[in-house]
Amino acid sequence: MPTSSDARITLFSSSTGISAFAQGEQYLWAKTALEISGFQHRNDGTYFLPANNPEDTRTAVADLLPAAERHQTTVITSTRRFLGDIADDLAARLPGAWSATLSVHSHPLWQEDLVPWVWDSGELMKAVQQAQVPYAATLNNGAGIELLLIERPGHPTQYVVGALTTEDFHDSSGEPEAPHSLVATESDLAAGITERFLPAYQQALHTRRSAAVAAVLDRIRVEYDAWKVLVASRRYNDVSPIAIDALGVQTKVFLDNAWDNYFLTVLQHGPALLAPDAPGAALPENAAVVARLAGALADAEAVQEELGRDTDTPLARQKFNARMWPAVEIWLADGDTLLSTNPLAASRRQSALPSGPPRGLPPGRPAHRR
């Protein structure tokens, strides 16, 4: 990613009057120039001059130029509309209840915080990794969808909008089946998001969930087959005899692993896959399968809520296993019928789970640093 050793101020005409960003490796010089000139600081990291006092605004702008020169800062007046205003307008025009939040990456390295959160196979990821993105807007629909809006680098009239990953998945960078970000002019953004991007995003998310569930069912099935061989042979893999009471321990290990490491993924993503408008669940021929899977999911959720994953007594453990395992068996038996309706998910299932411990996302979305 290119970096800059200078300090810059970018001025925008905005709904509140004049808005400004400080950026560059020496962004503190730029912030100082803004503050001593009379610009007011917002909580989102931007600065502004209110529109209700034109005389004060003219004085502050006039004072800014010599202050910036003294602090080795370049002042740029943007021909674009303020990104915060564009994001607010978009939030009002998109279907549903959307909100917009602006973030500032004054230092050029700060935008690296975005990389593990961006779920994109197009222009957005390229811009975040290779260009300067000193500010961005997040659009949130309150129902799990978060989009990132930026100015397209090198294109003075275009914008890029793409997806941020949902928090129930790990690092999304480099995922080839991620949705492809939308490139559009300001006037085309709302229609492009509604008509093209969001449907593609929903399909990509469904593929991602399907692949994750298919992968964990495959893992459970492999371990289940190995457990059955162990029980049948009464011997470990090294052919040493198994003590009579060891089968209970081996069964507990298998069931604990199946639940803690794998089936919780089904609990996490299964409800979305069984939703009435989900591709596989919507097929009439899958109605009976969907009903069985939904019932099993409800039983497993009840087990999780009533007993939790930690059972301290053998009696509680037996009850837990006895109630949990039938739900797992139903998903092993019928899950592929539901998941086979998505060929993209089938192609991804082998790589849907990491071979080692997953690398988690940092806690919470990256925020601007003041």
C-alpha atoms as a printed R data frame, in Angstrom:
    type eleno elety resid chain resno       x       y       z
1   ATOM     1    CA   MET     A     1   0.000   0.000   0.000
2   ATOM     2    CA   PRO     A     2   1.450   3.409  -0.890
3   ATOM     3    CA   THR     A     3   2.081   5.775   1.990
4   ATOM     4    CA   SER     A     4   2.501   9.518   2.191
5   ATOM     5    CA   SER     A     5   4.829  11.461   4.465
6   ATOM     6    CA   ASP     A     6   2.962  14.768   4.064
7   ATOM     7    CA   ALA     A     7   0.029  16.388   5.834
8   ATOM     8    CA   ARG     A     8  -3.097  17.253   3.880
9   ATOM     9    CA   ILE     A     9  -6.476  18.837   4.483
10  ATOM    10    CA   THR     A    10  -9.367  18.156   2.122
11  ATOM    11    CA   LEU     A    11 -12.303  20.562   2.190
12  ATOM    12    CA   PHE     A    12 -15.823  19.622   1.075
13  ATOM    13    CA   SER     A    13 -19.051  21.511   0.657
14  ATOM    14    CA   SER     A    14 -21.535  19.682   2.886
15  ATOM    15    CA   SER     A    15 -25.027  19.938   4.326
16  ATOM    16    CA   THR     A    16 -23.594  21.467   7.499
17  ATOM    17    CA   GLY     A    17 -21.474  24.069   5.713
18  ATOM    18    CA   ILE     A    18 -17.858  23.093   5.076
19  ATOM    19    CA   SER     A    19 -16.441  19.736   6.163
20  ATOM    20    CA   ALA     A    20 -12.777  18.758   6.311
21  ATOM    21    CA   PHE     A    21 -10.532  15.717   6.732
22  ATOM    22    CA   ALA     A    22  -6.954  15.673   8.013
23  ATOM    23    CA   GLN     A    23  -4.762  12.988   6.485
24  ATOM    24    CA   GLY     A    24  -1.205  11.878   5.766
25  ATOM    25    CA   GLU     A    25   1.567  10.464   7.923
26  ATOM    26    CA   GLN     A    26   1.877  13.898   9.530
27  ATOM    27    CA   TYR     A    27  -1.892  14.284   9.930
28  ATOM    28    CA   LEU     A    28  -1.459  15.871  13.388
29  ATOM    29    CA   TRP     A    29  -0.024  18.958  11.695
30  ATOM    30    CA   ALA     A    30  -3.143  19.137   9.547
31  ATOM    31    CA   LYS     A    31  -5.415  18.756  12.588
32  ATOM    32    CA   THR     A    32  -3.569  21.542  14.375
33  ATOM    33    CA   ALA     A    33  -4.008  23.864  11.392
34  ATOM    34    CA   LEU     A    34  -7.747  23.146  11.315
35  ATOM    35    CA   GLU     A    35  -8.209  23.686  15.037
36  ATOM    36    CA   ILE     A    36  -6.336  26.965  15.291
37  ATOM    37    CA   SER     A    37  -8.301  28.253  12.287
38  ATOM    38    CA   GLY     A    38 -11.614  27.717  14.041
39  ATOM    39    CA   PHE     A    39 -12.832  24.426  12.551
40  ATOM    40    CA   GLN     A    40 -14.933  22.343  14.944
41  ATOM    41    CA   HIS     A    41 -14.191  18.678  15.592
42  ATOM    42    CA   ARG     A    42 -16.838  15.981  15.151
43  ATOM    43    CA   ASN     A    43 -16.903  12.654  16.988
44  ATOM    44    CA   ASP     A    44 -16.397  10.794  13.679
45  ATOM    45    CA   GLY     A    45 -12.961  12.391  13.244
46  ATOM    46    CA   THR     A    46 -13.971  15.056  10.694
47  ATOM    47    CA   TYR     A    47 -13.984  18.841  11.101
48  ATOM    48    CA   PHE     A    48 -16.586  21.379  10.022
49  ATOM    49    CA   LEU     A    49 -17.572  25.015   9.803
50  ATOM    50    CA   PRO     A    50 -21.303  25.574  10.413
51  ATOM    51    CA   ALA     A    51 -23.353  27.104   7.611
52  ATOM    52    CA   ASN     A    52 -25.269  29.514   9.859
53  ATOM    53    CA   ASN     A    53 -22.471  32.088  10.164
54  ATOM    54    CA   PRO     A    54 -21.018  33.007   6.756
55  ATOM    55    CA   GLU     A    55 -18.723  35.703   8.161
56  ATOM    56    CA   ASP     A    56 -17.054  33.288  10.606
57  ATOM    57    CA   THR     A    57 -16.764  30.716   7.821
58  ATOM    58    CA   ARG     A    58 -14.963  33.162   5.517
59  ATOM    59    CA   THR     A    59 -12.628  34.170   8.348
60  ATOM    60    CA   ALA     A    60 -11.809  30.546   9.232
61  ATOM    61    CA   VAL     A    61 -11.098  29.603   5.613
62  ATOM    62    CA   ALA     A    62  -8.905  32.676   5.191
63  ATOM    63    CA   ASP     A    63  -7.017  31.809   8.399
64  ATOM    64    CA   LEU     A    64  -6.615  28.175   7.341
65  ATOM    65    CA   LEU     A    65  -4.299  28.824   4.393
66  ATOM    66    CA   PRO     A    66  -1.473  30.562   6.334
67  ATOM    67    CA   ALA     A    67  -1.954  28.170   9.273
68  ATOM    68    CA   ALA     A    68  -1.600  25.208   6.930
69  ATOM    69    CA   GLU     A    69   1.509  26.695   5.360
70  ATOM    70    CA   ARG     A    70   3.083  27.167   8.784
71  ATOM    71    CA   HIS     A    71   2.349  23.522   9.583
72  ATOM    72    CA   GLN     A    72   3.645  22.202   6.244
73  ATOM    73    CA   THR     A    73   0.147  21.106   5.251
74  ATOM    74    CA   THR     A    74  -1.423  21.106   1.791
75  ATOM    75    CA   VAL     A    75  -5.040  22.240   1.487
76  ATOM    76    CA   ILE     A    76  -7.206  20.671  -1.241
77  ATOM    77    CA   THR     A    77 -10.760  21.640  -2.145
78  ATOM    78    CA   SER     A    78 -12.633  18.573  -3.370
79  ATOM    79    CA   THR     A    79 -15.012  18.704  -6.322
80  ATOM    80    CA   ARG     A    80 -16.938  15.776  -4.815
81  ATOM    81    CA   ARG     A    81 -19.888  15.999  -2.482
82  ATOM    82    CA   PHE     A    82 -19.099  15.199   1.156
83  ATOM    83    CA   LEU     A    83 -19.134  11.413   1.569
84  ATOM    84    CA   GLY     A    84 -21.114  11.623   4.814
85  ATOM    85    CA   ASP     A    85 -23.962  13.391   2.986
86  ATOM    86    CA   ILE     A    86 -23.930  10.805   0.195
87  ATOM    87    CA   ALA     A    87 -24.070   7.968   2.719
88  ATOM    88    CA   ASP     A    88 -26.958   9.573   4.603
89  ATOM    89    CA   ASP     A    89 -28.898  10.002   1.359
90  ATOM    90    CA   LEU     A    90 -28.225   6.380   0.413
91  ATOM    91    CA   ALA     A    91 -29.409   5.122   3.795
92  ATOM    92    CA   ALA     A    92 -32.701   6.964   3.270
93  ATOM    93    CA   ARG     A    93 -33.178   5.567  -0.264
94  ATOM    94    CA   LEU     A    94 -32.309   1.897   0.268
95  ATOM    95    CA   PRO     A    95 -35.160  -0.513   1.080
96  ATOM    96    CA   GLY     A    96 -35.514  -1.116   4.809
97  ATOM    97    CA   ALA     A    97 -34.122   0.810   7.768
98  ATOM    98    CA   TRP     A    98 -30.496   1.704   7.008
99  ATOM    99    CA   SER     A    99 -28.099   3.900   8.955
100 ATOM   100    CA   ALA     A   100 -24.814   5.481   7.874
101 ATOM   101    CA   THR     A   101 -21.584   5.982   9.833
102 ATOM   102    CA   LEU     A   102 -18.461   7.771   8.643
103 ATOM   103    CA   SER     A   103 -14.951   6.586   9.542
104 ATOM   104    CA   VAL     A   104 -11.645   8.390   9.071
105 ATOM   105    CA   HIS     A   105  -8.263   6.771   8.388
106 ATOM   106    CA   SER     A   106  -6.068   9.840   8.760
107 ATOM   107    CA   HIS     A   107  -2.806   7.886   8.815
108 ATOM   108    CA   PRO     A   108  -2.407   5.839   5.609
109 ATOM   109    CA   LEU     A   109  -1.698   2.660   7.579
110 ATOM   110    CA   TRP     A   110  -4.956   2.799   9.527
111 ATOM   111    CA   GLN     A   111  -6.998   1.513   6.596
112 ATOM   112    CA   GLU     A   112  -5.227  -1.835   6.984
113 ATOM   113    CA   ASP     A   113  -7.664  -2.418   9.857
114 ATOM   114    CA   LEU     A   114 -10.350  -2.803   7.193
115 ATOM   115    CA   VAL     A   115  -8.691  -5.632   5.268
116 ATOM   116    CA   PRO     A   116  -9.883  -8.643   7.335
117 ATOM   117    CA   TRP     A   117 -13.412  -7.205   7.413
118 ATOM   118    CA   VAL     A   118 -13.837  -6.532   3.699
119 ATOM   119    CA   TRP     A   119 -15.645  -9.397   1.980
120 ATOM   120    CA   ASP     A   120 -15.084  -8.614  -1.667
121 ATOM   121    CA   SER     A   121 -13.576 -10.025  -4.855
122 ATOM   122    CA   GLY     A   122 -13.535  -6.787  -6.813
123 ATOM   123    CA   GLU     A   123 -12.614  -3.121  -6.752
124 ATOM   124    CA   LEU     A   124 -13.223  -2.497  -3.039
125 ATOM   125    CA   MET     A   125 -10.622  -4.964  -1.794
126 ATOM   126    CA   LYS     A   126  -8.166  -3.751  -4.429
127 ATOM   127    CA   ALA     A   127  -8.608  -0.145  -3.296
128 ATOM   128    CA   VAL     A   128  -8.266  -0.915   0.414
129 ATOM   129    CA   GLN     A   129  -5.085  -2.937  -0.150
130 ATOM   130    CA   GLN     A   130  -3.377  -0.847  -2.823
131 ATOM   131    CA   ALA     A   131  -4.667   2.736  -2.774
132 ATOM   132    CA   GLN     A   132  -5.318   5.515  -0.284
133 ATOM   133    CA   VAL     A   133  -8.739   5.338   1.402
134 ATOM   134    CA   PRO     A   134  -8.595   8.180   3.941
135 ATOM   135    CA   TYR     A   135 -12.318   8.022   4.738
136 ATOM   136    CA   ALA     A   136 -15.200   5.615   4.213
137 ATOM   137    CA   ALA     A   137 -18.852   5.222   5.131
138 ATOM   138    CA   THR     A   138 -20.501   2.127   6.587
139 ATOM   139    CA   LEU     A   139 -24.133   1.399   5.731
140 ATOM   140    CA   ASN     A   140 -25.946  -0.913   8.164
141 ATOM   141    CA   ASN     A   141 -29.464  -2.296   7.712
142 ATOM   142    CA   GLY     A   142 -29.789  -3.447  11.338
143 ATOM   143    CA   ALA     A   143 -30.351  -7.026  10.200
144 ATOM   144    CA   GLY     A   144 -26.797  -8.238   9.679
145 ATOM   145    CA   ILE     A   145 -25.820  -6.523   6.414
146 ATOM   146    CA   GLU     A   146 -23.014  -3.960   6.477
147 ATOM   147    CA   LEU     A   147 -21.703  -2.263   3.354
148 ATOM   148    CA   LEU     A   148 -18.620  -0.095   2.896
149 ATOM   149    CA   LEU     A   149 -18.782   2.955   0.612
150 ATOM   150    CA   ILE     A   150 -15.656   4.737  -0.636
151 ATOM   151    CA   GLU     A   151 -14.679   7.177  -3.359
152 ATOM   152    CA   ARG     A   152 -13.141   5.247  -6.244
153 ATOM   153    CA   PRO     A   153  -9.437   6.146  -6.327
154 ATOM   154    CA   GLY     A   154  -8.410   7.875  -9.555
155 ATOM   155    CA   HIS     A   155 -11.997   8.336 -10.776
156 ATOM   156    CA   PRO     A   156 -13.416  11.713  -9.711
157 ATOM   157    CA   THR     A   157 -17.092  10.888 -10.321
158 ATOM   158    CA   GLN     A   158 -17.292   7.233  -9.276
159 ATOM   159    CA   TYR     A   159 -17.817   5.370  -6.007
160 ATOM   160    CA   VAL     A   160 -17.290   1.798  -4.858
161 ATOM   161    CA   VAL     A   161 -19.560  -0.081  -2.483
162 ATOM   162    CA   GLY     A   162 -18.990  -3.613  -1.231
163 ATOM   163    CA   ALA     A   163 -19.675  -5.905   1.696
164 ATOM   164    CA   LEU     A   164 -18.194  -6.197   5.161
165 ATOM   165    CA   THR     A   165 -18.132  -9.724   6.495
166 ATOM   166    CA   THR     A   166 -20.672 -10.884   9.040
167 ATOM   167    CA   GLU     A   167 -19.175 -11.456  12.488
168 ATOM   168    CA   ASP     A   168 -19.911 -15.206  12.486
169 ATOM   169    CA   PHE     A   169 -17.244 -15.824   9.845
170 ATOM   170    CA   HIS     A   170 -13.492 -15.547  10.115
171 ATOM   171    CA   ASP     A   171 -11.072 -13.535   7.990
172 ATOM   172    CA   SER     A   172 -12.694 -12.996   4.584
173 ATOM   173    CA   SER     A   173  -9.777 -11.513   2.654
174 ATOM   174    CA   GLY     A   174  -8.900 -13.420  -0.506
175 ATOM   175    CA   GLU     A   175 -12.100 -15.447  -0.673
176 ATOM   176    CA   PRO     A   176 -12.759 -15.966  -4.420
177 ATOM   177    CA   GLU     A   177 -16.536 -16.440  -4.110
178 ATOM   178    CA   ALA     A   178 -17.016 -13.184  -2.213
179 ATOM   179    CA   PRO     A   179 -19.504 -10.772  -3.806
180 ATOM   180    CA   HIS     A   180 -18.118  -8.401  -6.423
181 ATOM   181    CA   SER     A   181 -18.264  -4.770  -5.332
182 ATOM   182    CA   LEU     A   182 -20.362  -2.256  -7.233
183 ATOM   183    CA   VAL     A   183 -18.783   0.670  -9.093
184 ATOM   184    CA   ALA     A   184 -21.188   3.489  -9.902
185 ATOM   185    CA   THR     A   185 -21.658   7.236 -10.090
186 ATOM   186    CA   GLU     A   186 -23.456   8.885  -7.196
187 ATOM   187    CA   SER     A   187 -26.762   9.049  -9.084
188 ATOM   188    CA   ASP     A   188 -26.666   5.301  -9.820
189 ATOM   189    CA   LEU     A   189 -25.598   4.051  -6.383
190 ATOM   190    CA   ALA     A   190 -29.013   3.429  -4.810
191 ATOM   191    CA   ALA     A   191 -30.435   1.563  -7.805
192 ATOM   192    CA   GLY     A   192 -27.220  -0.404  -8.279
193 ATOM   193    CA   ILE     A   193 -27.143  -1.525  -4.640
194 ATOM   194    CA   THR     A   194 -30.835  -2.469  -4.596
195 ATOM   195    CA   GLU     A   195 -31.128  -4.147  -7.980
196 ATOM   196    CA   ARG     A   196 -27.717  -5.707  -8.506
197 ATOM   197    CA   PHE     A   197 -25.457  -5.757  -5.475
198 ATOM   198    CA   LEU     A   198 -27.791  -6.910  -2.686
199 ATOM   199    CA   PRO     A   199 -29.185  -9.903  -4.653
200 ATOM   200    CA   ALA     A   200 -25.627 -10.976  -5.513
201 ATOM   201    CA   TYR     A   201 -24.597 -10.485  -1.883
202 ATOM   202    CA   GLN     A   202 -27.463 -12.661  -0.625
203 ATOM   203    CA   GLN     A   203 -26.520 -15.429  -3.058
204 ATOM   204    CA   ALA     A   204 -22.865 -15.260  -2.021
205 ATOM   205    CA   LEU     A   205 -23.827 -15.341   1.660
206 ATOM   206    CA   HIS     A   206 -26.111 -18.339   1.085
207 ATOM   207    CA   THR     A   207 -23.268 -20.132  -0.720
208 ATOM   208    CA   ARG     A   208 -20.925 -19.316   2.145
209 ATOM   209    CA   ARG     A   209 -23.323 -20.606   4.787
210 ATOM   210    CA   SER     A   210 -24.121 -23.730   2.777
211 ATOM   211    CA   ALA     A   211 -20.450 -24.529   2.311
212 ATOM   212    CA   ALA     A   212 -19.711 -24.040   6.013
213 ATOM   213    CA   VAL     A   213 -22.541 -26.375   7.065
214 ATOM   214    CA   ALA     A   214 -21.651 -28.961   4.404
215 ATOM   215    CA   ALA     A   215 -18.022 -28.948   5.541
216 ATOM   216    CA   VAL     A   216 -18.833 -29.566   9.205
217 ATOM   217    CA   LEU     A   217 -21.278 -32.348   8.317
218 ATOM   218    CA   ASP     A   218 -18.510 -33.963   6.282
219 ATOM   219    CA   ARG     A   219 -16.171 -33.744   9.271
220 ATOM   220    CA   ILE     A   220 -18.746 -35.241  11.629
221 ATOM   221    CA   ARG     A   221 -19.452 -38.049   9.162
222 ATOM   222    CA   VAL     A   222 -15.756 -38.956   8.891
223 ATOM   223    CA   GLU     A   223 -15.335 -39.019  12.674
224 ATOM   224    CA   TYR     A   224 -18.598 -40.927  13.106
225 ATOM   225    CA   ASP     A   225 -17.410 -43.621  10.688
226 ATOM   226    CA   ALA     A   226 -14.087 -43.856  12.550
227 ATOM   227    CA   TRP     A   227 -15.935 -44.147  15.868
228 ATOM   228    CA   LYS     A   228 -18.129 -46.959  14.502
229 ATOM   229    CA   VAL     A   229 -15.046 -48.878  13.357
230 ATOM   230    CA   LEU     A   230 -13.512 -48.400  16.794
231 ATOM   231    CA   VAL     A   231 -16.622 -49.700  18.525
232 ATOM   232    CA   ALA     A   232 -16.918 -52.662  16.182
233 ATOM   233    CA   SER     A   233 -13.280 -53.695  16.507
234 ATOM   234    CA   ARG     A   234 -12.887 -52.924  20.219
235 ATOM   235    CA   ARG     A   235  -9.344 -51.799  19.303
236 ATOM   236    CA   TYR     A   236  -7.546 -48.493  18.845
237 ATOM   237    CA   ASN     A   237  -5.894 -47.594  15.539
238 ATOM   238    CA   ASP     A   238  -2.661 -49.170  16.777
239 ATOM   239    CA   VAL     A   239  -4.692 -52.419  17.273
240 ATOM   240    CA   SER     A   240  -4.118 -52.389  21.044
241 ATOM   241    CA   PRO     A   241  -7.150 -53.770  22.933
242 ATOM   242    CA   ILE     A   242  -9.665 -51.301  24.363
243 ATOM   243    CA   ALA     A   243 -10.764 -51.645  27.948
244 ATOM   244    CA   ILE     A   244 -14.456 -52.295  28.449
245 ATOM   245    CA   ASP     A   245 -15.058 -48.910  30.106
246 ATOM   246    CA   ALA     A   246 -13.045 -47.027  27.496
247 ATOM   247    CA   LEU     A   247 -15.866 -47.024  24.937
248 ATOM   248    CA   GLY     A   248 -17.818 -44.642  27.126
249 ATOM   249    CA   VAL     A   249 -14.863 -42.264  27.164
250 ATOM   250    CA   GLN     A   250 -14.347 -42.572  23.404
251 ATOM   251    CA   THR     A   251 -18.025 -41.956  22.779
252 ATOM   252    CA   LYS     A   252 -17.958 -38.883  25.009
253 ATOM   253    CA   VAL     A   253 -14.886 -37.555  23.162
254 ATOM   254    CA   PHE     A   254 -16.546 -38.111  19.791
255 ATOM   255    CA   LEU     A   255 -19.857 -36.510  20.786
256 ATOM   256    CA   ASP     A   256 -18.190 -33.580  22.530
257 ATOM   257    CA   ASN     A   257 -16.060 -32.931  19.463
258 ATOM   258    CA   ALA     A   258 -19.028 -33.280  17.111
259 ATOM   259    CA   TRP     A   259 -20.978 -30.709  19.106
260 ATOM   260    CA   ASP     A   260 -18.340 -28.185  20.192
261 ATOM   261    CA   ASN     A   261 -16.198 -28.075  17.061
262 ATOM   262    CA   TYR     A   262 -18.725 -28.783  14.342
263 ATOM   263    CA   PHE     A   263 -22.449 -28.854  15.040
264 ATOM   264    CA   LEU     A   264 -22.500 -25.387  16.602
265 ATOM   265    CA   THR     A   265 -21.808 -24.165  13.051
266 ATOM   266    CA   VAL     A   266 -25.070 -25.816  11.977
267 ATOM   267    CA   LEU     A   267 -26.889 -24.054  14.813
268 ATOM   268    CA   GLN     A   268 -25.351 -20.794  13.685
269 ATOM   269    CA   HIS     A   269 -26.139 -20.971   9.961
270 ATOM   270    CA   GLY     A   270 -28.960 -23.509   9.780
271 ATOM   271    CA   PRO     A   271 -31.830 -21.068  10.469
272 ATOM   272    CA   ALA     A   272 -30.870 -18.908   7.475
273 ATOM   273    CA   LEU     A   273 -30.598 -21.969   5.209
274 ATOM   274    CA   LEU     A   274 -34.063 -23.109   6.304
275 ATOM   275    CA   ALA     A   275 -35.732 -19.723   5.837
276 ATOM   276    CA   PRO     A   276 -38.761 -19.863   3.512
277 ATOM   277    CA   ASP     A   277 -37.038 -17.730   0.872
278 ATOM   278    CA   ALA     A   278 -33.726 -19.661   0.925
279 ATOM   279    CA   PRO     A   279 -33.040 -21.415  -2.409
280 ATOM   280    CA   GLY     A   280 -33.118 -25.035  -1.211
281 ATOM   281    CA   ALA     A   281 -35.829 -24.551   1.418
282 ATOM   282    CA   ALA     A   282 -38.172 -22.909  -1.097
283 ATOM   283    CA   LEU     A   283 -38.351 -26.011  -3.317
284 ATOM   284    CA   PRO     A   284 -41.671 -27.888  -2.821
285 ATOM   285    CA   GLU     A   285 -39.947 -31.273  -3.100
286 ATOM   286    CA   ASN     A   286 -37.766 -30.379  -0.097
287 ATOM   287    CA   ALA     A   287 -40.691 -29.576   2.221
288 ATOM   288    CA   ALA     A   288 -40.480 -32.799   4.248
289 ATOM   289    CA   VAL     A   289 -36.686 -32.577   4.508
290 ATOM   290    CA   VAL     A   290 -36.875 -28.946   5.631
291 ATOM   291    CA   ALA     A   291 -39.446 -29.857   8.282
292 ATOM   292    CA   ARG     A   292 -37.214 -32.620   9.692
293 ATOM   293    CA   LEU     A   293 -34.130 -30.421   9.666
294 ATOM   294    CA   ALA     A   294 -35.993 -27.542  11.306
295 ATOM   295    CA   GLY     A   295 -37.319 -29.846  14.018
296 ATOM   296    CA   ALA     A   296 -33.854 -31.224  14.676
297 ATOM   297    CA   LEU     A   297 -32.463 -27.708  14.835
298 ATOM   298    CA   ALA     A   298 -35.131 -26.677  17.332
299 ATOM   299    CA   ASP     A   299 -34.331 -29.716  19.496
300 ATOM   300    CA   ALA     A   300 -30.600 -28.942  19.392
301 ATOM   301    CA   GLU     A   301 -31.210 -25.292  20.274
302 ATOM   302    CA   ALA     A   302 -33.324 -26.413  23.226
303 ATOM   303    CA   VAL     A   303 -30.509 -28.705  24.390
304 ATOM   304    CA   GLN     A   304 -28.022 -25.876  24.088
305 ATOM   305    CA   GLU     A   305 -30.224 -23.498  26.053
306 ATOM   306    CA   GLU     A   306 -31.264 -25.978  28.759
307 ATOM   307    CA   LEU     A   307 -28.012 -27.805  29.392
308 ATOM   308    CA   GLY     A   308 -25.357 -25.650  27.792
309 ATOM   309    CA   ARG     A   309 -22.119 -27.050  26.411
310 ATOM   310    CA   ASP     A   310 -20.587 -27.705  29.837
311 ATOM   311    CA   THR     A   311 -22.108 -30.604  31.733
312 ATOM   312    CA   ASP     A   312 -20.499 -31.286  35.088
313 ATOM   313    CA   THR     A   313 -22.065 -34.595  36.040
314 ATOM   314    CA   PRO     A   314 -22.149 -37.955  34.210
315 ATOM   315    CA   LEU     A   315 -25.944 -37.973  34.408
316 ATOM   316    CA   ALA     A   316 -26.178 -34.566  32.778
317 ATOM   317    CA   ARG     A   317 -23.689 -35.671  30.132
318 ATOM   318    CA   GLN     A   318 -25.750 -38.755  29.312
319 ATOM   319    CA   LYS     A   319 -28.864 -36.622  29.008
320 ATOM   320    CA   PHE     A   320 -27.012 -34.143  26.842
321 ATOM   321    CA   ASN     A   321 -25.697 -36.835  24.478
322 ATOM   322    CA   ALA     A   322 -29.018 -38.641  24.298
323 ATOM   323    CA   ARG     A   323 -30.843 -35.475  23.242
324 ATOM   324    CA   MET     A   324 -28.133 -33.953  21.071
325 ATOM   325    CA   TRP     A   325 -27.167 -36.909  18.914
326 ATOM   326    CA   PRO     A   326 -30.570 -37.474  17.201
327 ATOM   327    CA   ALA     A   327 -30.440 -33.898  15.894
328 ATOM   328    CA   VAL     A   328 -26.958 -34.488  14.485
329 ATOM   329    CA   GLU     A   329 -28.088 -37.748  12.841
330 ATOM   330    CA   ILE     A   330 -30.991 -36.018  11.101
331 ATOM   331    CA   TRP     A   331 -28.687 -33.366   9.666
332 ATOM   332    CA   LEU     A   332 -26.225 -36.044   8.561
333 ATOM   333    CA   ALA     A   333 -29.050 -37.935   6.841
334 ATOM   334    CA   ASP     A   334 -30.958 -35.032   5.250
335 ATOM   335    CA   GLY     A   335 -28.543 -32.118   5.149
336 ATOM   336    CA   ASP     A   336 -27.089 -32.949   1.749
337 ATOM   337    CA   THR     A   337 -30.552 -32.971   0.194
338 ATOM   338    CA   LEU     A   338 -30.955 -29.340   1.183
339 ATOM   339    CA   LEU     A   339 -27.384 -28.303   0.419
340 ATOM   340    CA   SER     A   340 -27.128 -30.002  -2.985
341 ATOM   341    CA   THR     A   341 -29.383 -27.309  -4.448
342 ATOM   342    CA   ASN     A   342 -26.390 -24.959  -4.360
343 ATOM   343    CA   PRO     A   343 -23.613 -26.293  -6.654
344 ATOM   344    CA   LEU     A   344 -21.270 -23.422  -5.724
345 ATOM   345    CA   ALA     A   345 -21.437 -24.460  -2.083
346 ATOM   346    CA   ALA     A   346 -20.622 -28.038  -3.021
347 ATOM   347    CA   SER     A   347 -17.484 -26.865  -4.805
348 ATOM   348    CA   ARG     A   348 -16.395 -24.875  -1.732
349 ATOM   349    CA   ARG     A   349 -17.158 -27.363   1.024
350 ATOM   350    CA   GLN     A   350 -13.675 -28.913   1.084
351 ATOM   351    CA   SER     A   351 -12.086 -25.578   1.935
352 ATOM   352    CA   ALA     A   352 -14.869 -24.102   4.045
353 ATOM   353    CA   LEU     A   353 -13.172 -25.086   7.307
354 ATOM   354    CA   PRO     A   354  -9.559 -24.219   8.109
355 ATOM   355    CA   SER     A   355  -7.218 -27.134   8.689
356 ATOM   356    CA   GLY     A   356  -5.867 -25.483  11.842
357 ATOM   357    CA   PRO     A   357  -7.348 -23.240  14.514
358 ATOM   358    CA   PRO     A   358  -9.305 -20.421  12.861
359 ATOM   359    CA   ARG     A   359  -7.840 -16.963  12.900
360 ATOM   360    CA   GLY     A   360 -10.486 -14.764  14.450
361 ATOM   361    CA   LEU     A   361 -11.405 -11.265  13.484
362 ATOM   362    CA   PRO     A   362 -10.448  -8.439  15.782
363 ATOM   363    CA   PRO     A   363 -13.191  -7.569  18.279
364 ATOM   364    CA   GLY     A   364 -15.634  -5.136  16.722
365 ATOM   365    CA   ARG     A   365 -15.526  -3.205  13.496
366 ATOM   366    CA   PRO     A   366 -12.466  -0.993  12.899
367 ATOM   367    CA   ALA     A   367 -13.150   2.551  14.033
368 ATOM   368    CA   HIS     A   368 -11.518   5.799  13.092
369 ATOM   369    CA   ARG     A   369  -8.687   6.909  15.348
370 ATOM   370    CA   ARG     A   370  -8.859  10.470  16.553
